[in-house]
Amino acid sequence: MTDKAPDSRLGRWLASNRMPTDRATWRKQGELFTMQMAHDLPAALTTTMAPTLFIKQFGMPLEWLGLFFLPTIVTALKWTWAPVVDNHGSERFGYRKSWLAPLTLLVAFSFFVIAGIEPSLDTLAVLIGCLVVKQLFFSTQEIAADAYVVENIPAQYRGLGASVIWLGKEFGQIIGFAGLLFVAENYGWQPAFTLAAILFVVFNLPVLLGKEAAREQRGSGPLARPLVFFKHRVNWRIASIILYTAFAVQLPVAVMGPFLNAKGFSLSAIGVIIGIASSLGAVFSLSLSSVVLSRLGPKRMAKLLLIIAPLAAPAFLWLAATDSPGLTVVIVVVLWATICTAPIRMVLYAARIGWTSDHQVGTDITIQQSTWFLGYALCGLIGGLLAAQVGWFWFFAANVLLQLLALIYFIAFHDRVEADVQALRASA
């Protein structure tokens, strides 16, 4: 079933912006949207609420912030078992869904277990261990999910697909930060993690109940092998672009909870700031830039961001230098900063969707995603140490420079990477 004929005014507008005109494609985009919401809503509890609570309530030093990012290293290593997911699956049930379904339940069960742990410095080691196990299930689920995303976004809709994915991320964070942090502060640790478990299952249901896109039989081509990725120089270049961009973009995200706590804000207020200001700013920014990205492409969009991204710097540096700023002012500052910088992530995602090989999509996209999470883990491990040593003002000043250098690096090597990827596909 399709929408109005493509020669309608809406159809012509959609076609001119490389947007789909059939309902089936939009329905599939909706499934990807909710699945991404599921993936991003728990971060409010595991990397913001938990460390902030331990610093504020139990006196944990800021330098220990990296402990809560140790589970992220599991995600950075998931490429080592990605071929198992890529090479095996049930064609009858759905090649990717045969992994997504059981792992969704295992992740939810892990959250139920964590909900039963009483938080304190005495139980910190046990909590970190449970988070590592949860991340093992979560990362494996992401391998199948990332492959599912790539296989269900046609090449002509990569700009739209990247926008949908990142919008799903932001809406997941809105629910996580504005909702779960409110529950955590007002009702406690156990209800917050229990709700996270339930929502994770609910938001994965549309994909699990939907129809998986048709795909070639795995026996018709070579099996996925992660070391093949590292045999090609272009993939090392791709990994370096992803790693550096992840570190530059995610560095302020990793320390935002402790930073706002240092400014005197409660857990609920932090949830409002991050969940409402940051995520809604990203929703606005990504919605606006999705059309621009579809028209300009990743490289030209990145050039535009060289001008736009630094506009966030003055307000954030002022915030870092100000004691006890008002909630309204902070919301405006974070909203503005997010609008200016959020498209950087989408530009990279739109580019790297096409930087995968045809026969091991799941493995290649997982290595890319692992590299992104390695950058995020480094943010958590280094961010707290850096902020404690140089102070918040110089921390954010250095981040502005890092983001500009990341954009320049992406622009400088984009065309070469595109050409090398196409040459690699032609020789396969």
DRENSE-461197 format. One record per residue (C-alpha): residue number from 1; residue in three letters; x, y, z. Coordinates in steps of 0.05 Angstrom, whole numbers, plus 32768, in hexadecimal, padded with zeros to 4 digits. Layout:
% residues N
num=NUM; residu=ALA; X=X; Y=Y; Z=Z;
...
***
This chain:
% residues 428
num=1; residu=MET; X=8000; Y=8000; Z=8000;
num=2; residu=THR; X=801B; Y=8044; Z=7FEE;
num=3; residu=ASP; X=800C; Y=808C; Z=7FFF;
num=4; residu=LYS; X=7FF4; Y=80C0; Z=7FCE;
num=5; residu=ALA; X=8011; Y=80BB; Z=7F89;
num=6; residu=PRO; X=8058; Y=80D4; Z=7F81;
num=7; residu=ASP; X=8042; Y=810B; Z=7F52;
num=8; residu=SER; X=801B; Y=812D; Z=7F8B;
num=9; residu=ARG; X=8039; Y=816A; Z=7FAC;
num=10; residu=LEU; X=804E; Y=8141; Z=7FE9;
num=11; residu=GLY; X=806A; Y=810A; Z=7FBD;
num=12; residu=ARG; X=8094; Y=813B; Z=7F94;
num=13; residu=TRP; X=80AF; Y=815A; Z=7FD4;
num=14; residu=LEU; X=80C1; Y=8116; Z=7FF1;
num=15; residu=ALA; X=80E2; Y=8100; Z=7FB1;
num=16; residu=SER; X=810A; Y=8140; Z=7FAB;
num=17; residu=ASN; X=8125; Y=8135; Z=7FF2;
num=18; residu=ARG; X=8133; Y=80EB; Z=7FE8;
num=19; residu=MET; X=80FA; Y=80D7; Z=8016;
num=20; residu=PRO; X=80D0; Y=8098; Z=800D;
num=21; residu=THR; X=8088; Y=809E; Z=7FF5;
num=22; residu=ASP; X=806E; Y=8059; Z=8009;
num=23; residu=ARG; X=8051; Y=8048; Z=804D;
num=24; residu=ALA; X=8078; Y=8007; Z=8055;
num=25; residu=THR; X=80BA; Y=802C; Z=8055;
num=26; residu=TRP; X=80A1; Y=805F; Z=8088;
num=27; residu=ARG; X=8087; Y=8026; Z=80B3;
num=28; residu=LYS; X=80CB; Y=8005; Z=80B2;
num=29; residu=GLN; X=80EB; Y=8047; Z=80C5;
num=30; residu=GLY; X=80BB; Y=804A; Z=8100;
num=31; residu=GLU; X=80D2; Y=8005; Z=8117;
num=32; residu=LEU; X=811B; Y=801A; Z=8114;
num=33; residu=PHE; X=8108; Y=8059; Z=813A;
num=34; residu=THR; X=80EA; Y=8034; Z=8176;
num=35; residu=MET; X=8122; Y=8001; Z=8177;
num=36; residu=GLN; X=8154; Y=8039; Z=817C;
num=37; residu=MET; X=812B; Y=8058; Z=81B4;
num=38; residu=ALA; X=8132; Y=8016; Z=81DA;
num=39; residu=HIS; X=817E; Y=8017; Z=81D2;
num=40; residu=ASP; X=8188; Y=805D; Z=81EC;
num=41; residu=LEU; X=8158; Y=8065; Z=8226;
num=42; residu=PRO; X=8180; Y=803A; Z=8259;
num=43; residu=ALA; X=81BE; Y=8067; Z=8254;
num=44; residu=ALA; X=819C; Y=809B; Z=8281;
num=45; residu=LEU; X=81A1; Y=8068; Z=82BA;
num=46; residu=THR; X=81E2; Y=8045; Z=82AD;
num=47; residu=THR; X=8211; Y=807E; Z=8298;
num=48; residu=THR; X=81EF; Y=80BB; Z=82B7;
num=49; residu=MET; X=81C1; Y=80AA; Z=82F2;
num=50; residu=ALA; X=81ED; Y=8074; Z=8311;
num=51; residu=PRO; X=8230; Y=8099; Z=8311;
num=52; residu=THR; X=820E; Y=80DB; Z=8325;
num=53; residu=LEU; X=81EB; Y=80B7; Z=835F;
num=54; residu=PHE; X=822C; Y=8097; Z=8377;
num=55; residu=ILE; X=8252; Y=80DA; Z=8373;
num=56; residu=LYS; X=821B; Y=8102; Z=8395;
num=57; residu=GLN; X=8200; Y=80D1; Z=83C9;
num=58; residu=PHE; X=823A; Y=80A3; Z=83D8;
num=59; residu=GLY; X=8276; Y=80D2; Z=83CE;
num=60; residu=MET; X=8295; Y=80AD; Z=8393;
num=61; residu=PRO; X=82CF; Y=80D8; Z=8376;
num=62; residu=LEU; X=82C5; Y=80F6; Z=8331;
num=63; residu=GLU; X=8304; Y=80D1; Z=831B;
num=64; residu=TRP; X=82DD; Y=808F; Z=8324;
num=65; residu=LEU; X=82AA; Y=80A2; Z=82EF;
num=66; residu=GLY; X=82CD; Y=8074; Z=82BE;
num=67; residu=LEU; X=82B6; Y=8037; Z=82E5;
num=68; residu=PHE; X=8270; Y=8040; Z=82CA;
num=69; residu=PHE; X=828C; Y=8041; Z=8283;
num=70; residu=LEU; X=82B1; Y=7FFF; Z=828A;
num=71; residu=PRO; X=8273; Y=7FD9; Z=826F;
num=72; residu=THR; X=8278; Y=8003; Z=8230;
num=73; residu=ILE; X=82BA; Y=7FE0; Z=8220;
num=74; residu=VAL; X=8291; Y=7FA1; Z=8216;
num=75; residu=THR; X=826C; Y=7FC6; Z=81DF;
num=76; residu=ALA; X=82AF; Y=7FDB; Z=81C2;
num=77; residu=LEU; X=82C3; Y=7F91; Z=81BD;
num=78; residu=LYS; X=8282; Y=7F76; Z=81A1;
num=79; residu=TRP; X=82A0; Y=7F72; Z=815B;
num=80; residu=THR; X=82C5; Y=7F33; Z=8172;
num=81; residu=TRP; X=8285; Y=7F0B; Z=8177;
num=82; residu=ALA; X=825E; Y=7F31; Z=8142;
num=83; residu=PRO; X=826B; Y=7EFB; Z=810C;
num=84; residu=VAL; X=8245; Y=7EC9; Z=8137;
num=85; residu=VAL; X=8207; Y=7EF5; Z=8132;
num=86; residu=ASP; X=8216; Y=7F07; Z=80E9;
num=87; residu=ASN; X=8220; Y=7EBF; Z=80D2;
num=88; residu=HIS; X=81E8; Y=7E9C; Z=80F7;
num=89; residu=GLY; X=819D; Y=7EA7; Z=80FD;
num=90; residu=SER; X=8159; Y=7E8B; Z=80EC;
num=91; residu=GLU; X=8140; Y=7E9D; Z=80A7;
num=92; residu=ARG; X=80FB; Y=7E85; Z=80BB;
num=93; residu=PHE; X=80F4; Y=7EB0; Z=80F9;
num=94; residu=GLY; X=811D; Y=7EE9; Z=80DD;
num=95; residu=TYR; X=8168; Y=7EE8; Z=80D6;
num=96; residu=ARG; X=8173; Y=7F24; Z=8103;
num=97; residu=LYS; X=8135; Y=7F1D; Z=812E;
num=98; residu=SER; X=814A; Y=7ED7; Z=8144;
num=99; residu=TRP; X=8181; Y=7EFC; Z=816B;
num=100; residu=LEU; X=815A; Y=7F3A; Z=817D;
num=101; residu=ALA; X=8121; Y=7F16; Z=81A0;
num=102; residu=PRO; X=8147; Y=7EEC; Z=81D4;
num=103; residu=LEU; X=817A; Y=7F22; Z=81E2;
num=104; residu=THR; X=8144; Y=7F56; Z=81EE;
num=105; residu=LEU; X=812A; Y=7F29; Z=8226;
num=106; residu=LEU; X=8170; Y=7F1E; Z=8242;
num=107; residu=VAL; X=817E; Y=7F69; Z=8245;
num=108; residu=ALA; X=813C; Y=7F74; Z=8268;
num=109; residu=PHE; X=814C; Y=7F3D; Z=829A;
num=110; residu=SER; X=818F; Y=7F5E; Z=82A8;
num=111; residu=PHE; X=816D; Y=7F9F; Z=82B9;
num=112; residu=PHE; X=813F; Y=7F79; Z=82E9;
num=113; residu=VAL; X=817D; Y=7F5C; Z=830C;
num=114; residu=ILE; X=819E; Y=7FA1; Z=8311;
num=115; residu=ALA; X=815D; Y=7FBC; Z=832E;
num=116; residu=GLY; X=8166; Y=7F8C; Z=8368;
num=117; residu=ILE; X=81AB; Y=7FA6; Z=837B;
num=118; residu=GLU; X=81AC; Y=7FD9; Z=83B4;
num=119; residu=PRO; X=81DB; Y=8011; Z=839C;
num=120; residu=SER; X=8216; Y=8022; Z=83CA;
num=121; residu=LEU; X=8262; Y=8024; Z=83C7;
num=122; residu=ASP; X=8262; Y=7FDE; Z=83E5;
num=123; residu=THR; X=8239; Y=7FC3; Z=83AA;
num=124; residu=LEU; X=825C; Y=7FEC; Z=8375;
num=125; residu=ALA; X=8287; Y=7FB2; Z=835C;
num=126; residu=VAL; X=824A; Y=7F84; Z=8357;
num=127; residu=LEU; X=8223; Y=7FBA; Z=8332;
num=128; residu=ILE; X=825B; Y=7FC5; Z=8300;
num=129; residu=GLY; X=8260; Y=7F7A; Z=82F4;
num=130; residu=CYS; X=8214; Y=7F75; Z=82E7;
num=131; residu=LEU; X=8219; Y=7FB1; Z=82B8;
num=132; residu=VAL; X=8250; Y=7F8D; Z=8291;
num=133; residu=VAL; X=8225; Y=7F4F; Z=828A;
num=134; residu=LYS; X=81E9; Y=7F79; Z=8275;
num=135; residu=GLN; X=8216; Y=7F9C; Z=8242;
num=136; residu=LEU; X=822B; Y=7F59; Z=8225;
num=137; residu=PHE; X=81E2; Y=7F48; Z=8215;
num=138; residu=PHE; X=81D3; Y=7F90; Z=8200;
num=139; residu=SER; X=820F; Y=7F93; Z=81D1;
num=140; residu=THR; X=81FE; Y=7F51; Z=81B0;
num=141; residu=GLN; X=81B7; Y=7F69; Z=81A5;
num=142; residu=GLU; X=81D4; Y=7FA8; Z=8185;
num=143; residu=ILE; X=81FC; Y=7F7E; Z=8153;
num=144; residu=ALA; X=81BB; Y=7F61; Z=8137;
num=145; residu=ALA; X=8198; Y=7FA4; Z=813D;
num=146; residu=ASP; X=81CE; Y=7FCB; Z=8117;
num=147; residu=ALA; X=81CE; Y=7F98; Z=80DF;
num=148; residu=TYR; X=8182; Y=7F9B; Z=80DD;
num=149; residu=VAL; X=8185; Y=7FE7; Z=80D6;
num=150; residu=VAL; X=81B7; Y=7FE5; Z=809C;
num=151; residu=GLU; X=8191; Y=7FAE; Z=8077;
num=152; residu=ASN; X=8150; Y=7FD5; Z=807D;
num=153; residu=ILE; X=8167; Y=801A; Z=8066;
num=154; residu=PRO; X=816C; Y=801E; Z=801A;
num=155; residu=ALA; X=81A9; Y=8045; Z=8000;
num=156; residu=GLN; X=817E; Y=807E; Z=7FE6;
num=157; residu=TYR; X=8161; Y=808A; Z=802C;
num=158; residu=ARG; X=81A1; Y=808A; Z=8055;
num=159; residu=GLY; X=8197; Y=80D3; Z=8069;
num=160; residu=LEU; X=8150; Y=80C5; Z=8081;
num=161; residu=GLY; X=8166; Y=8084; Z=80A3;
num=162; residu=ALA; X=819E; Y=80A7; Z=80C9;
num=163; residu=SER; X=816D; Y=80DD; Z=80DF;
num=164; residu=VAL; X=813A; Y=80A9; Z=80F6;
num=165; residu=ILE; X=8170; Y=8083; Z=811E;
num=166; residu=TRP; X=818A; Y=80C1; Z=8140;
num=167; residu=LEU; X=8144; Y=80DB; Z=814E;
num=168; residu=GLY; X=8135; Y=8098; Z=816E;
num=169; residu=LYS; X=8173; Y=809F; Z=8198;
num=170; residu=GLU; X=815D; Y=80E4; Z=81B0;
num=171; residu=PHE; X=8116; Y=80D0; Z=81C0;
num=172; residu=GLY; X=8132; Y=8094; Z=81E6;
num=173; residu=GLN; X=815D; Y=80C4; Z=820E;
num=174; residu=ILE; X=8121; Y=80F2; Z=821B;
num=175; residu=ILE; X=80FC; Y=80B7; Z=823A;
num=176; residu=GLY; X=813A; Y=809F; Z=825E;
num=177; residu=PHE; X=8152; Y=80E1; Z=827B;
num=178; residu=ALA; X=8110; Y=8106; Z=8286;
num=179; residu=GLY; X=80E9; Y=80C7; Z=8299;
num=180; residu=LEU; X=8117; Y=8094; Z=82B8;
num=181; residu=LEU; X=8140; Y=80C7; Z=82E0;
num=182; residu=PHE; X=80FF; Y=80E4; Z=82FC;
num=183; residu=VAL; X=80EA; Y=809E; Z=8311;
num=184; residu=ALA; X=812F; Y=8090; Z=832E;
num=185; residu=GLU; X=812F; Y=80CF; Z=8359;
num=186; residu=ASN; X=80E7; Y=80CB; Z=8370;
num=187; residu=TYR; X=80DA; Y=8080; Z=8375;
num=188; residu=GLY; X=811F; Y=8061; Z=837A;
num=189; residu=TRP; X=8153; Y=8036; Z=8357;
num=190; residu=GLN; X=8129; Y=7FF7; Z=8350;
num=191; residu=PRO; X=80EB; Y=8016; Z=832E;
num=192; residu=ALA; X=8119; Y=803C; Z=82FD;
num=193; residu=PHE; X=813E; Y=7FFE; Z=82E5;
num=194; residu=THR; X=80FE; Y=7FD5; Z=82E4;
num=195; residu=LEU; X=80DD; Y=8008; Z=82B7;
num=196; residu=ALA; X=811B; Y=8008; Z=828B;
num=197; residu=ALA; X=8114; Y=7FBD; Z=8282;
num=198; residu=ILE; X=80CA; Y=7FC2; Z=826E;
num=199; residu=LEU; X=80D5; Y=7FFC; Z=823E;
num=200; residu=PHE; X=810F; Y=7FD8; Z=821C;
num=201; residu=VAL; X=80E2; Y=7F9F; Z=820A;
num=202; residu=VAL; X=80A8; Y=7FCB; Z=81F5;
num=203; residu=PHE; X=80D1; Y=7FF6; Z=81C6;
num=204; residu=ASN; X=80F1; Y=7FBA; Z=81A5;
num=205; residu=LEU; X=80AD; Y=7F9A; Z=8197;
num=206; residu=PRO; X=809D; Y=7FBE; Z=8154;
num=207; residu=VAL; X=80DC; Y=7FA0; Z=8134;
num=208; residu=LEU; X=80D1; Y=7F5B; Z=8154;
num=209; residu=LEU; X=8089; Y=7F5A; Z=813B;
num=210; residu=GLY; X=8097; Y=7F7A; Z=80F7;
num=211; residu=LYS; X=80AE; Y=7F59; Z=80B7;
num=212; residu=GLU; X=80F8; Y=7F53; Z=80AC;
num=213; residu=ALA; X=8112; Y=7F68; Z=8068;
num=214; residu=ALA; X=8122; Y=7F31; Z=8036;
num=215; residu=ARG; X=816B; Y=7F20; Z=8031;
num=216; residu=GLU; X=819A; Y=7EF2; Z=800C;
num=217; residu=GLN; X=81A8; Y=7EAD; Z=8029;
num=218; residu=ARG; X=81E8; Y=7EAD; Z=8051;
num=219; residu=GLY; X=8201; Y=7E6F; Z=802D;
num=220; residu=SER; X=8207; Y=7E96; Z=7FEB;
num=221; residu=GLY; X=8242; Y=7EC0; Z=8003;
num=222; residu=PRO; X=827F; Y=7EBF; Z=8030;
num=223; residu=LEU; X=8275; Y=7EBD; Z=807B;
num=224; residu=ALA; X=8281; Y=7EFB; Z=80A4;
num=225; residu=ARG; X=82C6; Y=7F01; Z=80C1;
num=226; residu=PRO; X=82DB; Y=7F3C; Z=80EC;
num=227; residu=LEU; X=8325; Y=7F39; Z=80D9;
num=228; residu=VAL; X=8312; Y=7F45; Z=8091;
num=229; residu=PHE; X=82FD; Y=7F8B; Z=80A6;
num=230; residu=PHE; X=8342; Y=7F9A; Z=80C1;
num=231; residu=LYS; X=8365; Y=7F81; Z=8082;
num=232; residu=HIS; X=8350; Y=7FBE; Z=805B;
num=233; residu=ARG; X=8371; Y=8002; Z=8067;
num=234; residu=VAL; X=8330; Y=8028; Z=8059;
num=235; residu=ASN; X=830F; Y=8007; Z=8095;
num=236; residu=TRP; X=8347; Y=801F; Z=80C3;
num=237; residu=ARG; X=8339; Y=8065; Z=80A9;
num=238; residu=ILE; X=82EE; Y=805C; Z=80B6;
num=239; residu=ALA; X=82FD; Y=8044; Z=80FD;
num=240; residu=SER; X=832A; Y=807F; Z=810B;
num=241; residu=ILE; X=82F4; Y=80B0; Z=80F3;
num=242; residu=ILE; X=82C0; Y=808F; Z=811F;
num=243; residu=LEU; X=82EC; Y=808A; Z=815C;
num=244; residu=TYR; X=8302; Y=80D2; Z=815A;
num=245; residu=THR; X=82BD; Y=80ED; Z=814B;
num=246; residu=ALA; X=829E; Y=80C4; Z=8183;
num=247; residu=PHE; X=82D1; Y=80DE; Z=81B5;
num=248; residu=ALA; X=82C7; Y=8126; Z=81A0;
num=249; residu=VAL; X=827B; Y=8123; Z=819F;
num=250; residu=GLN; X=826E; Y=80F7; Z=81DC;
num=251; residu=LEU; X=82A1; Y=8116; Z=820B;
num=252; residu=PRO; X=8270; Y=814A; Z=8229;
num=253; residu=VAL; X=8238; Y=8116; Z=822A;
num=254; residu=ALA; X=8261; Y=80E7; Z=8255;
num=255; residu=VAL; X=826B; Y=811B; Z=828D;
num=256; residu=MET; X=822A; Y=8141; Z=8287;
num=257; residu=GLY; X=820A; Y=8121; Z=82C5;
num=258; residu=PRO; X=8244; Y=812F; Z=82F4;
num=259; residu=PHE; X=824D; Y=8175; Z=82D5;
num=260; residu=LEU; X=8205; Y=8189; Z=82E2;
num=261; residu=ASN; X=8208; Y=8169; Z=8327;
num=262; residu=ALA; X=8245; Y=8196; Z=8335;
num=263; residu=LYS; X=821A; Y=81D1; Z=8321;
num=264; residu=GLY; X=81E8; Y=81BF; Z=8357;
num=265; residu=PHE; X=81B1; Y=819C; Z=8330;
num=266; residu=SER; X=8188; Y=8162; Z=834A;
num=267; residu=LEU; X=8181; Y=8120; Z=8325;
num=268; residu=SER; X=813C; Y=8133; Z=830B;
num=269; residu=ALA; X=8156; Y=8177; Z=82F3;
num=270; residu=ILE; X=818F; Y=8154; Z=82CF;
num=271; residu=GLY; X=815B; Y=8127; Z=82AE;
num=272; residu=VAL; X=8135; Y=8164; Z=8297;
num=273; residu=ILE; X=8173; Y=8186; Z=827C;
num=274; residu=ILE; X=818F; Y=814A; Z=8257;
num=275; residu=GLY; X=814D; Y=8128; Z=8245;
num=276; residu=ILE; X=8126; Y=8166; Z=8231;
num=277; residu=ALA; X=8158; Y=819B; Z=821D;
num=278; residu=SER; X=818E; Y=816F; Z=81FE;
num=279; residu=SER; X=8160; Y=813B; Z=81DE;
num=280; residu=LEU; X=812B; Y=816C; Z=81C4;
num=281; residu=GLY; X=8163; Y=8198; Z=81A9;
num=282; residu=ALA; X=817D; Y=815C; Z=8184;
num=283; residu=VAL; X=8138; Y=814A; Z=816A;
num=284; residu=PHE; X=812F; Y=8190; Z=814E;
num=285; residu=SER; X=8175; Y=8192; Z=8132;
num=286; residu=LEU; X=8173; Y=814D; Z=8113;
num=287; residu=SER; X=812E; Y=8158; Z=80F5;
num=288; residu=LEU; X=8145; Y=8198; Z=80D4;
num=289; residu=SER; X=8188; Y=817D; Z=80BE;
num=290; residu=SER; X=816C; Y=813B; Z=80A2;
num=291; residu=VAL; X=8151; Y=815F; Z=8064;
num=292; residu=VAL; X=8192; Y=8186; Z=805E;
num=293; residu=LEU; X=81BB; Y=8146; Z=8063;
num=294; residu=SER; X=8190; Y=8124; Z=802E;
num=295; residu=ARG; X=819F; Y=815D; Z=7FFF;
num=296; residu=LEU; X=81E8; Y=816C; Z=8010;
num=297; residu=GLY; X=8203; Y=8128; Z=8024;
num=298; residu=PRO; X=8231; Y=811A; Z=8060;
num=299; residu=LYS; X=826F; Y=8140; Z=8048;
num=300; residu=ARG; X=824E; Y=8182; Z=8036;
num=301; residu=MET; X=8223; Y=817D; Z=8075;
num=302; residu=ALA; X=8263; Y=8175; Z=809E;
num=303; residu=LYS; X=8280; Y=81B4; Z=807E;
num=304; residu=LEU; X=8241; Y=81DA; Z=8092;
num=305; residu=LEU; X=824A; Y=81C1; Z=80DA;
num=306; residu=LEU; X=8290; Y=81DF; Z=80DD;
num=307; residu=ILE; X=826B; Y=8222; Z=80E1;
num=308; residu=ILE; X=822F; Y=820C; Z=810B;
num=309; residu=ALA; X=824F; Y=81DF; Z=8140;
num=310; residu=PRO; X=827D; Y=8214; Z=815F;
num=311; residu=LEU; X=8240; Y=8241; Z=816C;
num=312; residu=ALA; X=8232; Y=8216; Z=81A9;
num=313; residu=ALA; X=8274; Y=8227; Z=81CA;
num=314; residu=PRO; X=8268; Y=826C; Z=81EA;
num=315; residu=ALA; X=8229; Y=8257; Z=820F;
num=316; residu=PHE; X=8247; Y=8216; Z=8229;
num=317; residu=LEU; X=8288; Y=8238; Z=823F;
num=318; residu=TRP; X=825F; Y=826C; Z=8264;
num=319; residu=LEU; X=8238; Y=8235; Z=8286;
num=320; residu=ALA; X=8278; Y=8211; Z=829B;
num=321; residu=ALA; X=8293; Y=8252; Z=82BA;
num=322; residu=THR; X=8252; Y=8264; Z=82DF;
num=323; residu=ASP; X=8242; Y=824E; Z=8325;
num=324; residu=SER; X=81FA; Y=8238; Z=8335;
num=325; residu=PRO; X=81DA; Y=824A; Z=82F2;
num=326; residu=GLY; X=818E; Y=8249; Z=82EE;
num=327; residu=LEU; X=8169; Y=820D; Z=82D2;
num=328; residu=THR; X=8149; Y=8234; Z=829A;
num=329; residu=VAL; X=818C; Y=8251; Z=8284;
num=330; residu=VAL; X=81AC; Y=820C; Z=8284;
num=331; residu=ILE; X=8173; Y=81EF; Z=825B;
num=332; residu=VAL; X=817B; Y=8226; Z=8226;
num=333; residu=VAL; X=81C7; Y=821D; Z=8224;
num=334; residu=VAL; X=81C3; Y=81D1; Z=821C;
num=335; residu=LEU; X=818B; Y=81D7; Z=81EA;
num=336; residu=TRP; X=81B3; Y=8207; Z=81BF;
num=337; residu=ALA; X=81F3; Y=81DE; Z=81C5;
num=338; residu=THR; X=81CF; Y=819F; Z=81B0;
num=339; residu=ILE; X=81AE; Y=81BF; Z=8174;
num=340; residu=CYS; X=81F3; Y=81D5; Z=815B;
num=341; residu=THR; X=8219; Y=8194; Z=8166;
num=342; residu=ALA; X=81E7; Y=815A; Z=8161;
num=343; residu=PRO; X=81EB; Y=8154; Z=8114;
num=344; residu=ILE; X=8234; Y=813F; Z=8119;
num=345; residu=ARG; X=821F; Y=80FA; Z=8130;
num=346; residu=MET; X=81EB; Y=80F3; Z=80F9;
num=347; residu=VAL; X=821B; Y=8108; Z=80C2;
num=348; residu=LEU; X=824C; Y=80D1; Z=80D7;
num=349; residu=TYR; X=8215; Y=809D; Z=80DD;
num=350; residu=ALA; X=81F9; Y=80AE; Z=8098;
num=351; residu=ALA; X=823F; Y=80A4; Z=807B;
num=352; residu=ARG; X=8251; Y=8064; Z=809E;
num=353; residu=ILE; X=8210; Y=8041; Z=808C;
num=354; residu=GLY; X=822F; Y=803C; Z=8047;
num=355; residu=TRP; X=8274; Y=8029; Z=8060;
num=356; residu=THR; X=8264; Y=7FDF; Z=8069;
num=357; residu=SER; X=8271; Y=7FA2; Z=803E;
num=358; residu=ASP; X=8238; Y=7F7D; Z=801D;
num=359; residu=HIS; X=8244; Y=7F38; Z=803B;
num=360; residu=GLN; X=8252; Y=7F49; Z=8084;
num=361; residu=VAL; X=8226; Y=7F85; Z=8092;
num=362; residu=GLY; X=821B; Y=7F73; Z=80DB;
num=363; residu=THR; X=8265; Y=7F68; Z=80E9;
num=364; residu=ASP; X=827C; Y=7FA8; Z=80C7;
num=365; residu=ILE; X=8247; Y=7FD5; Z=80E6;
num=366; residu=THR; X=8256; Y=7FB5; Z=8129;
num=367; residu=ILE; X=82A0; Y=7FC4; Z=8124;
num=368; residu=GLN; X=828E; Y=800B; Z=8113;
num=369; residu=GLN; X=825D; Y=800E; Z=814E;
num=370; residu=SER; X=8291; Y=7FEE; Z=817C;
num=371; residu=THR; X=82C2; Y=8024; Z=8168;
num=372; residu=TRP; X=828E; Y=8059; Z=8179;
num=373; residu=PHE; X=8284; Y=803B; Z=81BD;
num=374; residu=LEU; X=82CF; Y=8036; Z=81C8;
num=375; residu=GLY; X=82D1; Y=8081; Z=81BD;
num=376; residu=TYR; X=8297; Y=8089; Z=81EF;
num=377; residu=ALA; X=82BA; Y=805C; Z=8222;
num=378; residu=LEU; X=82F9; Y=8087; Z=821B;
num=379; residu=CYS; X=82CD; Y=80C4; Z=8229;
num=380; residu=GLY; X=82B6; Y=80A6; Z=826A;
num=381; residu=LEU; X=82FB; Y=808E; Z=827F;
num=382; residu=ILE; X=831E; Y=80CF; Z=826D;
num=383; residu=GLY; X=82E6; Y=8102; Z=8276;
num=384; residu=GLY; X=82E2; Y=80FF; Z=82C2;
num=385; residu=LEU; X=832E; Y=8101; Z=82C9;
num=386; residu=LEU; X=8335; Y=813B; Z=8298;
num=387; residu=ALA; X=82FD; Y=8165; Z=82B8;
num=388; residu=ALA; X=831A; Y=815A; Z=82FD;
num=389; residu=GLN; X=835E; Y=8171; Z=82E7;
num=390; residu=VAL; X=8350; Y=81AE; Z=82BA;
num=391; residu=GLY; X=830B; Y=81C4; Z=82D2;
num=392; residu=TRP; X=82C9; Y=81C7; Z=82AD;
num=393; residu=PHE; X=82D8; Y=8206; Z=8284;
num=394; residu=TRP; X=8317; Y=81EC; Z=8263;
num=395; residu=PHE; X=82F8; Y=81A7; Z=825C;
num=396; residu=PHE; X=82C0; Y=81C4; Z=822F;
num=397; residu=ALA; X=82F0; Y=81F3; Z=820B;
num=398; residu=ALA; X=831B; Y=81B7; Z=81F6;
num=399; residu=ASN; X=82DD; Y=8192; Z=81DF;
num=400; residu=VAL; X=82CA; Y=81CA; Z=81AF;
num=401; residu=LEU; X=830E; Y=81C2; Z=818D;
num=402; residu=LEU; X=8308; Y=8176; Z=818B;
num=403; residu=GLN; X=82C4; Y=817A; Z=8167;
num=404; residu=LEU; X=82DF; Y=81A9; Z=8132;
num=405; residu=LEU; X=831B; Y=817C; Z=8125;
num=406; residu=ALA; X=82EC; Y=8140; Z=8120;
num=407; residu=LEU; X=82C3; Y=8163; Z=80EA;
num=408; residu=ILE; X=8302; Y=8177; Z=80C4;
num=409; residu=TYR; X=831C; Y=8130; Z=80C7;
num=410; residu=PHE; X=82DA; Y=8114; Z=80AD;
num=411; residu=ILE; X=82D8; Y=8146; Z=8073;
num=412; residu=ALA; X=8321; Y=813B; Z=8060;
num=413; residu=PHE; X=831A; Y=80F0; Z=8057;
num=414; residu=HIS; X=82D0; Y=80E7; Z=8044;
num=415; residu=ASP; X=82DA; Y=80E3; Z=7FF8;
num=416; residu=ARG; X=8316; Y=80B5; Z=7FFE;
num=417; residu=VAL; X=82F0; Y=8085; Z=802B;
num=418; residu=GLU; X=82B4; Y=8085; Z=7FFD;
num=419; residu=ALA; X=82E0; Y=8075; Z=7FC0;
num=420; residu=ASP; X=8306; Y=803E; Z=7FE5;
num=421; residu=VAL; X=82C6; Y=801D; Z=7FFE;
num=422; residu=GLN; X=82AA; Y=801B; Z=7FB8;
num=423; residu=ALA; X=82EB; Y=7FFF; Z=7F9D;
num=424; residu=LEU; X=82EA; Y=7FCA; Z=7FD3;
num=425; residu=ARG; X=82A3; Y=7FB5; Z=7FC2;
num=426; residu=ALA; X=82B4; Y=7FB2; Z=7F78;
num=427; residu=SER; X=82EF; Y=7F83; Z=7F85;
num=428; residu=ALA; X=82C8; Y=7F55; Z=7FB3;
***
